[in-house]
């Protein structure tokens, strides 16, 4: 859908994505805090790997620089296709 619409993909990672209820028992009421940390880290790693295959992953500062310059083409496939054509 992002590719079809030219929309940049955004993924917000929260500190609780990297903690379990064992790390912070007082936060166990949050969703997914009951999951073991190993399972959560494995899931985040898989997601980032999948995204990294199709998109260039950048931090907020770099993304803001792209937007400020009017550049919305942050997808890896555009960079790759430009390199192979040039």
Biopython code that builds the backbone (N, CA, C, O; Angstrom):
import numpy as np
from Bio.PDB.StructureBuilder import StructureBuilder

atoms = [
    (1, "UNK", "N", (0.830, -1.180, 0.000)),
    (1, "UNK", "CA", (0.000, 0.000, 0.000)),
    (1, "UNK", "C", (0.884, 1.258, 0.000)),
    (1, "UNK", "O", (0.611, 2.209, -0.732)),
    (2, "UNK", "N", (1.936, 1.257, 0.819)),
    (2, "UNK", "CA", (2.829, 2.423, 0.859)),
    (2, "UNK", "C", (3.465, 2.651, -0.502)),
    (2, "UNK", "O", (3.534, 3.783, -0.980)),
    (3, "UNK", "N", (3.926, 1.582, -1.120)),
    (3, "UNK", "CA", (4.585, 1.701, -2.414)),
    (3, "UNK", "C", (3.612, 2.227, -3.471)),
    (3, "UNK", "O", (3.973, 3.075, -4.287)),
    (4, "UNK", "N", (2.392, 1.725, -3.450)),
    (4, "UNK", "CA", (1.400, 2.141, -4.444)),
    (4, "UNK", "C", (1.026, 3.610, -4.290)),
    (4, "UNK", "O", (0.800, 4.301, -5.284)),
    (5, "UNK", "N", (0.960, 4.086, -3.061)),
    (5, "UNK", "CA", (0.539, 5.465, -2.820)),
    (5, "UNK", "C", (1.701, 6.443, -2.707)),
    (5, "UNK", "O", (1.488, 7.654, -2.661)),
    (6, "UNK", "N", (2.937, 5.926, -2.663)),
    (6, "UNK", "CA", (4.096, 6.800, -2.500)),
    (6, "UNK", "C", (4.237, 7.332, -1.086)),
    (6, "UNK", "O", (4.943, 8.313, -0.850)),
    (7, "UNK", "N", (3.565, 6.684, -0.147)),
    (7, "UNK", "CA", (3.603, 7.097, 1.253)),
    (7, "UNK", "C", (4.821, 6.497, 1.942)),
    (7, "UNK", "O", (5.129, 5.320, 1.756)),
    (8, "UNK", "N", (5.498, 7.292, 2.722)),
    (8, "UNK", "CA", (6.633, 6.781, 3.475)),
    (8, "UNK", "C", (6.139, 5.962, 4.651)),
    (8, "UNK", "O", (5.196, 6.345, 5.344)),
    (9, "UNK", "N", (6.778, 4.851, 4.859)),
    (9, "UNK", "CA", (6.435, 3.981, 5.962)),
    (9, "UNK", "C", (7.023, 4.536, 7.252)),
    (9, "UNK", "O", (8.145, 5.043, 7.261)),
    (10, "UNK", "N", (6.279, 4.443, 8.322)),
    (10, "UNK", "CA", (6.749, 4.925, 9.612)),
    (10, "UNK", "C", (6.506, 3.853, 10.658)),
    (10, "UNK", "O", (5.428, 3.262, 10.717)),
    (11, "UNK", "N", (7.489, 3.611, 11.463)),
    (11, "UNK", "CA", (7.377, 2.626, 12.537)),
    (11, "UNK", "C", (7.871, 3.280, 13.817)),
    (11, "UNK", "O", (9.028, 3.692, 13.909)),
    (12, "UNK", "N", (6.994, 3.372, 14.794)),
    (12, "UNK", "CA", (7.341, 3.957, 16.081)),
    (12, "UNK", "C", (7.682, 2.844, 17.057)),
    (12, "UNK", "O", (6.843, 1.991, 17.348)),
    (13, "UNK", "N", (8.890, 2.847, 17.557)),
    (13, "UNK", "CA", (9.312, 1.876, 18.564)),
    (13, "UNK", "C", (9.224, 2.542, 19.933)),
    (13, "UNK", "O", (9.671, 3.673, 20.119)),
    (14, "UNK", "N", (8.653, 1.837, 20.864)),
    (14, "UNK", "CA", (8.434, 2.346, 22.207)),
    (14, "UNK", "C", (9.373, 1.609, 23.159)),
    (14, "UNK", "O", (9.666, 0.436, 22.926)),
    (15, "UNK", "N", (9.847, 2.244, 24.207)),
    (15, "UNK", "CA", (10.732, 1.550, 25.161)),
    (15, "UNK", "C", (10.147, 0.233, 25.679)),
    (15, "UNK", "O", (10.893, -0.708, 25.950)),
    (16, "UNK", "N", (8.821, 0.160, 25.819)),
    (16, "UNK", "CA", (8.223, -1.078, 26.321)),
    (16, "UNK", "C", (8.334, -2.222, 25.325)),
    (16, "UNK", "O", (8.130, -3.381, 25.686)),
    (17, "UNK", "N", (8.660, -1.904, 24.059)),
    (17, "UNK", "CA", (8.893, -2.962, 23.077)),
    (17, "UNK", "C", (10.157, -3.753, 23.410)),
    (17, "UNK", "O", (10.363, -4.850, 22.890)),
    (18, "UNK", "N", (10.993, -3.198, 24.271)),
    (18, "UNK", "CA", (12.280, -3.817, 24.595)),
    (18, "UNK", "C", (12.376, -4.220, 26.064)),
    (18, "UNK", "O", (13.463, -4.500, 26.570)),
    (19, "UNK", "N", (11.234, -4.246, 26.742)),
    (19, "UNK", "CA", (11.192, -4.635, 28.155)),
    (19, "UNK", "C", (10.125, -5.708, 28.353)),
    (19, "UNK", "O", (9.190, -5.838, 27.563)),
    (20, "UNK", "N", (10.293, -6.466, 29.424)),
    (20, "UNK", "CA", (9.250, -7.414, 29.815)),
    (20, "UNK", "C", (8.778, -7.052, 31.215)),
    (20, "UNK", "O", (9.327, -6.155, 31.856)),
    (21, "UNK", "N", (7.764, -7.751, 31.678)),
    (21, "UNK", "CA", (7.267, -7.541, 33.031)),
    (21, "UNK", "C", (8.310, -7.862, 34.083)),
    (21, "UNK", "O", (8.246, -7.345, 35.198)),
    (22, "UNK", "N", (9.265, -8.706, 33.743)),
    (22, "UNK", "CA", (10.350, -9.017, 34.680)),
    (22, "UNK", "C", (11.283, -7.823, 34.854)),
    (22, "UNK", "O", (11.846, -7.618, 35.929)),
    (23, "UNK", "N", (11.443, -7.040, 33.793)),
    (23, "UNK", "CA", (12.304, -5.850, 33.859)),
    (23, "UNK", "C", (11.658, -4.740, 34.667)),
    (23, "UNK", "O", (12.338, -4.011, 35.390)),
    (24, "UNK", "N", (10.351, -4.614, 34.544)),
    (24, "UNK", "CA", (9.634, -3.527, 35.209)),
    (24, "UNK", "C", (8.270, -4.037, 35.666)),
    (24, "UNK", "O", (7.267, -3.807, 34.991)),
    (25, "UNK", "N", (8.226, -4.725, 36.801)),
    (25, "UNK", "CA", (6.964, -5.313, 37.276)),
    (25, "UNK", "C", (5.821, -4.311, 37.417)),
    (25, "UNK", "O", (4.657, -4.677, 37.256)),
    (26, "UNK", "N", (6.139, -3.053, 37.715)),
    (26, "UNK", "CA", (5.103, -2.043, 37.879)),
    (26, "UNK", "C", (4.416, -1.680, 36.554)),
    (26, "UNK", "O", (3.393, -0.995, 36.552)),
    (27, "UNK", "N", (4.976, -2.137, 35.438)),
    (27, "UNK", "CA", (4.399, -1.845, 34.124)),
    (27, "UNK", "C", (3.709, -3.055, 33.503)),
    (27, "UNK", "O", (3.361, -3.036, 32.322)),
    (28, "UNK", "N", (3.512, -4.098, 34.287)),
    (28, "UNK", "CA", (2.917, -5.328, 33.758)),
    (28, "UNK", "C", (1.499, -5.145, 33.232)),
    (28, "UNK", "O", (1.008, -5.996, 32.489)),
    (29, "UNK", "N", (0.832, -4.056, 33.600)),
    (29, "UNK", "CA", (-0.533, -3.836, 33.136)),
    (29, "UNK", "C", (-0.585, -3.427, 31.663)),
    (29, "UNK", "O", (-1.653, -3.484, 31.055)),
    (30, "UNK", "N", (0.544, -3.013, 31.075)),
    (30, "UNK", "CA", (0.566, -2.652, 29.659)),
    (30, "UNK", "C", (0.471, -3.899, 28.796)),
    (30, "UNK", "O", (0.970, -4.960, 29.173)),
    (31, "UNK", "N", (-0.178, -3.771, 27.623)),
    (31, "UNK", "CA", (-0.261, -4.917, 26.717)),
    (31, "UNK", "C", (1.129, -5.439, 26.340)),
    (31, "UNK", "O", (2.063, -4.659, 26.153)),
    (32, "UNK", "N", (1.252, -6.726, 26.234)),
    (32, "UNK", "CA", (2.469, -7.429, 25.809)),
    (32, "UNK", "C", (3.588, -7.423, 26.847)),
    (32, "UNK", "O", (4.656, -7.977, 26.587)),
    (33, "UNK", "N", (3.378, -6.821, 28.000)),
    (33, "UNK", "CA", (4.423, -6.864, 29.029)),
    (33, "UNK", "C", (4.514, -8.244, 29.668)),
    (33, "UNK", "O", (5.454, -8.523, 30.411)),
    (34, "UNK", "N", (3.545, -9.105, 29.383)),
    (34, "UNK", "CA", (3.588, -10.470, 29.902)),
    (34, "UNK", "C", (4.462, -11.373, 29.034)),
    (34, "UNK", "O", (4.799, -12.484, 29.443)),
    (35, "UNK", "N", (4.834, -10.903, 27.830)),
    (35, "UNK", "CA", (5.657, -11.711, 26.935)),
    (35, "UNK", "C", (7.109, -11.727, 27.400)),
    (35, "UNK", "O", (7.609, -10.724, 27.909)),
    (36, "UNK", "N", (7.786, -12.855, 27.228)),
    (36, "UNK", "CA", (9.218, -12.906, 27.566)),
    (36, "UNK", "C", (10.010, -11.966, 26.658)),
    (36, "UNK", "O", (9.678, -11.798, 25.485)),
    (37, "UNK", "N", (11.040, -11.366, 27.199)),
    (37, "UNK", "CA", (11.852, -10.406, 26.446)),
    (37, "UNK", "C", (12.443, -11.040, 25.186)),
    (37, "UNK", "O", (12.556, -10.375, 24.156)),
    (38, "UNK", "N", (12.818, -12.312, 25.257)),
    (38, "UNK", "CA", (13.388, -12.986, 24.094)),
    (38, "UNK", "C", (12.399, -12.997, 22.926)),
    (38, "UNK", "O", (12.778, -12.780, 21.775)),
    (39, "UNK", "N", (11.146, -13.249, 23.236)),
    (39, "UNK", "CA", (10.099, -13.290, 22.203)),
    (39, "UNK", "C", (9.884, -11.897, 21.604)),
    (39, "UNK", "O", (9.734, -11.757, 20.390)),
    (40, "UNK", "N", (9.869, -10.880, 22.449)),
    (40, "UNK", "CA", (9.668, -9.518, 21.966)),
    (40, "UNK", "C", (10.835, -9.065, 21.086)),
    (40, "UNK", "O", (10.624, -8.454, 20.039)),
    (41, "UNK", "N", (12.058, -9.363, 21.508)),
    (41, "UNK", "CA", (13.227, -8.961, 20.721)),
    (41, "UNK", "C", (13.286, -9.705, 19.397)),
    (41, "UNK", "O", (13.667, -9.132, 18.377)),
    (42, "UNK", "N", (12.913, -10.967, 19.408)),
    (42, "UNK", "CA", (12.876, -11.745, 18.168)),
    (42, "UNK", "C", (11.866, -11.133, 17.191)),
    (42, "UNK", "O", (12.147, -11.003, 15.999)),
    (43, "UNK", "N", (10.700, -10.762, 17.699)),
    (43, "UNK", "CA", (9.669, -10.162, 16.863)),
    (43, "UNK", "C", (10.137, -8.831, 16.272)),
    (43, "UNK", "O", (9.991, -8.605, 15.070)),
    (44, "UNK", "N", (10.694, -7.956, 17.098)),
    (44, "UNK", "CA", (11.177, -6.658, 16.616)),
    (44, "UNK", "C", (12.279, -6.861, 15.580)),
    (44, "UNK", "O", (12.314, -6.157, 14.571)),
    (45, "UNK", "N", (13.173, -7.807, 15.814)),
    (45, "UNK", "CA", (14.247, -8.096, 14.854)),
    (45, "UNK", "C", (13.691, -8.547, 13.512)),
    (45, "UNK", "O", (14.161, -8.107, 12.463)),
    (46, "UNK", "N", (12.692, -9.423, 13.542)),
    (46, "UNK", "CA", (12.077, -9.899, 12.300)),
    (46, "UNK", "C", (11.411, -8.760, 11.537)),
    (46, "UNK", "O", (11.533, -8.667, 10.316)),
    (47, "UNK", "N", (10.716, -7.906, 12.253)),
    (47, "UNK", "CA", (10.046, -6.765, 11.612)),
    (47, "UNK", "C", (11.071, -5.835, 10.973)),
    (47, "UNK", "O", (10.911, -5.431, 9.822)),
    (48, "UNK", "N", (12.123, -5.495, 11.715)),
    (48, "UNK", "CA", (13.140, -4.591, 11.180)),
    (48, "UNK", "C", (13.863, -5.213, 9.986)),
    (48, "UNK", "O", (14.189, -4.513, 9.028)),
    (49, "UNK", "N", (14.110, -6.497, 10.036)),
    (49, "UNK", "CA", (14.756, -7.179, 8.911)),
    (49, "UNK", "C", (13.858, -7.125, 7.672)),
    (49, "UNK", "O", (14.328, -6.837, 6.572)),
    (50, "UNK", "N", (12.578, -7.402, 7.854)),
    (50, "UNK", "CA", (11.627, -7.355, 6.742)),
    (50, "UNK", "C", (11.535, -5.951, 6.162)),
    (50, "UNK", "O", (11.574, -5.780, 4.944)),
    (51, "UNK", "N", (11.412, -4.948, 7.022)),
    (51, "UNK", "CA", (11.350, -3.562, 6.547)),
    (51, "UNK", "C", (12.640, -3.177, 5.836)),
    (51, "UNK", "O", (12.611, -2.505, 4.806)),
    (52, "UNK", "N", (13.775, -3.607, 6.391)),
    (52, "UNK", "CA", (15.069, -3.271, 5.818)),
    (52, "UNK", "C", (15.291, -3.843, 4.435)),
    (52, "UNK", "O", (16.094, -3.313, 3.667)),
    (53, "UNK", "N", (14.592, -4.917, 4.106)),
    (53, "UNK", "CA", (14.696, -5.505, 2.772)),
    (53, "UNK", "C", (14.001, -4.657, 1.721)),
    (53, "UNK", "O", (14.351, -4.713, 0.542)),
    (54, "UNK", "N", (13.030, -3.882, 2.136)),
    (54, "UNK", "CA", (12.225, -3.116, 1.183)),
    (54, "UNK", "C", (12.370, -1.601, 1.322)),
    (54, "UNK", "O", (12.075, -0.860, 0.384)),
    (55, "UNK", "N", (12.817, -1.145, 2.475)),
    (55, "UNK", "CA", (12.908, 0.284, 2.743)),
    (55, "UNK", "C", (14.261, 0.613, 3.356)),
    (55, "UNK", "O", (14.913, -0.242, 3.955)),
    (56, "UNK", "N", (14.666, 1.860, 3.198)),
    (56, "UNK", "CA", (15.858, 2.350, 3.884)),
    (56, "UNK", "C", (15.423, 2.789, 5.271)),
    (56, "UNK", "O", (14.565, 3.663, 5.401)),
    (57, "UNK", "N", (15.994, 2.203, 6.297)),
    (57, "UNK", "CA", (15.634, 2.550, 7.668)),
    (57, "UNK", "C", (16.516, 3.696, 8.130)),
    (57, "UNK", "O", (17.743, 3.604, 8.096)),
    (58, "UNK", "N", (15.877, 4.778, 8.564)),
    (58, "UNK", "CA", (16.609, 5.960, 9.020)),
    (58, "UNK", "C", (16.024, 6.443, 10.339)),
    (58, "UNK", "O", (14.902, 6.085, 10.699)),
    (59, "UNK", "N", (16.794, 7.259, 11.056)),
    (59, "UNK", "CA", (16.276, 7.843, 12.295)),
    (59, "UNK", "C", (15.444, 9.082, 11.967)),
    (59, "UNK", "O", (15.370, 9.505, 10.813)),
    (60, "UNK", "N", (14.823, 9.652, 12.992)),
    (60, "UNK", "CA", (13.926, 10.793, 12.783)),
    (60, "UNK", "C", (14.648, 12.009, 12.203)),
    (60, "UNK", "O", (14.084, 12.722, 11.374)),
    (61, "UNK", "N", (15.859, 12.247, 12.622)),
    (61, "UNK", "CA", (16.605, 13.407, 12.108)),
    (61, "UNK", "C", (16.821, 13.285, 10.601)),
    (61, "UNK", "O", (16.595, 14.235, 9.851)),
    (62, "UNK", "N", (17.260, 12.109, 10.170)),
    (62, "UNK", "CA", (17.510, 11.917, 8.739)),
    (62, "UNK", "C", (16.204, 11.995, 7.949)),
    (62, "UNK", "O", (16.164, 12.564, 6.858)),
    (63, "UNK", "N", (15.161, 11.432, 8.495)),
    (63, "UNK", "CA", (13.858, 11.508, 7.830)),
    (63, "UNK", "C", (13.412, 12.963, 7.700)),
    (63, "UNK", "O", (12.929, 13.370, 6.643)),
    (64, "UNK", "N", (13.569, 13.743, 8.760)),
    (64, "UNK", "CA", (13.191, 15.156, 8.716)),
    (64, "UNK", "C", (14.017, 15.903, 7.669)),
    (64, "UNK", "O", (13.494, 16.782, 6.984)),
    (65, "UNK", "N", (15.297, 15.562, 7.538)),
    (65, "UNK", "CA", (16.134, 16.181, 6.503)),
    (65, "UNK", "C", (15.607, 15.863, 5.108)),
    (65, "UNK", "O", (15.558, 16.739, 4.244)),
    (66, "UNK", "N", (15.213, 14.608, 4.889)),
    (66, "UNK", "CA", (14.627, 14.226, 3.599)),
    (66, "UNK", "C", (13.394, 15.072, 3.297)),
    (66, "UNK", "O", (13.252, 15.614, 2.202)),
    (67, "UNK", "N", (12.511, 15.176, 4.276)),
    (67, "UNK", "CA", (11.257, 15.911, 4.095)),
    (67, "UNK", "C", (11.532, 17.393, 3.882)),
    (67, "UNK", "O", (10.925, 18.024, 3.017)),
    (68, "UNK", "N", (12.445, 17.945, 4.671)),
    (68, "UNK", "CA", (12.780, 19.370, 4.555)),
    (68, "UNK", "C", (13.268, 19.707, 3.150)),
    (68, "UNK", "O", (12.966, 20.777, 2.622)),
    (69, "UNK", "N", (14.022, 18.791, 2.549)),
    (69, "UNK", "CA", (14.537, 19.011, 1.196)),
    (69, "UNK", "C", (13.507, 18.665, 0.119)),
    (69, "UNK", "O", (13.777, 18.793, -1.075)),
    (70, "UNK", "N", (12.321, 18.226, 0.558)),
    (70, "UNK", "CA", (11.286, 17.879, -0.407)),
    (70, "UNK", "C", (11.475, 16.509, -1.016)),
    (70, "UNK", "O", (10.820, 16.172, -2.003)),
    (71, "UNK", "N", (12.358, 15.717, -0.447)),
    (71, "UNK", "CA", (12.633, 14.379, -0.961)),
    (71, "UNK", "C", (11.727, 13.385, -0.253)),
    (71, "UNK", "O", (11.835, 13.200, 0.959)),
    (72, "UNK", "N", (10.846, 12.753, -0.989)),
    (72, "UNK", "CA", (9.986, 11.731, -0.388)),
    (72, "UNK", "C", (10.397, 10.335, -0.814)),
    (72, "UNK", "O", (9.748, 9.363, -0.428)),
    (73, "UNK", "N", (11.443, 10.212, -1.589)),
    (73, "UNK", "CA", (11.872, 8.897, -2.081)),
    (73, "UNK", "C", (12.921, 8.312, -1.153)),
    (73, "UNK", "O", (14.116, 8.382, -1.440)),
    (74, "UNK", "N", (12.487, 7.741, -0.056)),
    (74, "UNK", "CA", (13.431, 7.127, 0.871)),
    (74, "UNK", "C", (13.441, 5.613, 0.726)),
    (74, "UNK", "O", (14.159, 4.921, 1.447)),
    (75, "UNK", "N", (12.652, 5.104, -0.195)),
    (75, "UNK", "CA", (12.575, 3.661, -0.338)),
    (75, "UNK", "C", (13.823, 3.124, -1.011)),
    (75, "UNK", "O", (14.313, 3.702, -1.982)),
    (76, "UNK", "N", (14.327, 2.031, -0.500)),
    (76, "UNK", "CA", (15.545, 1.425, -0.999)),
    (76, "UNK", "C", (15.421, 1.037, -2.462)),
    (76, "UNK", "O", (16.383, 1.197, -3.213)),
    (77, "UNK", "N", (14.282, 0.536, -2.892)),
    (77, "UNK", "CA", (14.170, 0.061, -4.271)),
    (77, "UNK", "C", (14.363, 1.197, -5.263)),
    (77, "UNK", "O", (14.840, 0.953, -6.372)),
    (78, "UNK", "N", (14.013, 2.423, -4.910)),
    (78, "UNK", "CA", (14.249, 3.541, -5.822)),
    (78, "UNK", "C", (15.742, 3.827, -5.943)),
    (78, "UNK", "O", (16.239, 4.096, -7.037)),
    (79, "UNK", "N", (16.456, 3.771, -4.822)),
    (79, "UNK", "CA", (17.898, 3.995, -4.850)),
    (79, "UNK", "C", (18.584, 2.910, -5.666)),
    (79, "UNK", "O", (19.465, 3.193, -6.478)),
    (80, "UNK", "N", (18.175, 1.676, -5.446)),
    (80, "UNK", "CA", (18.772, 0.549, -6.148)),
    (80, "UNK", "C", (18.492, 0.629, -7.637)),
    (80, "UNK", "O", (19.390, 0.400, -8.447)),
    (81, "UNK", "N", (17.264, 0.950, -8.009)),
    (81, "UNK", "CA", (16.941, 1.014, -9.430)),
    (81, "UNK", "C", (17.678, 2.179, -10.095)),
    (81, "UNK", "O", (18.052, 2.069, -11.262)),
    (82, "UNK", "N", (17.894, 3.279, -9.394)),
    (82, "UNK", "CA", (18.649, 4.400, -9.932)),
    (82, "UNK", "C", (20.099, 4.012, -10.177)),
    (82, "UNK", "O", (20.683, 4.365, -11.202)),
    (83, "UNK", "N", (20.680, 3.275, -9.220)),
    (83, "UNK", "CA", (22.069, 2.839, -9.351)),
    (83, "UNK", "C", (22.241, 1.887, -10.522)),
    (83, "UNK", "O", (23.234, 1.981, -11.244)),
    (84, "UNK", "N", (21.312, 0.983, -10.727)),
    (84, "UNK", "CA", (21.450, 0.010, -11.807)),
    (84, "UNK", "C", (21.169, 0.614, -13.164)),
    (84, "UNK", "O", (21.671, 0.118, -14.173)),
    (85, "UNK", "N", (20.366, 1.691, -13.213)),
    (85, "UNK", "CA", (20.076, 2.342, -14.481)),
    (85, "UNK", "C", (21.167, 3.305, -14.882)),
    (85, "UNK", "O", (21.392, 3.528, -16.072)),
    (86, "UNK", "N", (21.863, 3.893, -13.888)),
    (86, "UNK", "CA", (22.866, 4.928, -14.164)),
    (86, "UNK", "C", (24.153, 4.336, -14.436)),
    (86, "UNK", "O", (25.121, 5.053, -14.690)),
]
sb = StructureBuilder()
sb.init_structure("model")
sb.init_model(0)
sb.init_chain("A")
sb.init_seg("    ")
for serial, (resi, resn, name, xyz) in enumerate(atoms, 1):
    if name == "N":
        sb.init_residue(resn, " ", resi, " ")
    sb.init_atom(name, np.array(xyz, "f"), 0.0, 1.0, " ", f" {name:<3s}", serial, name[0])
structure = sb.get_structure()
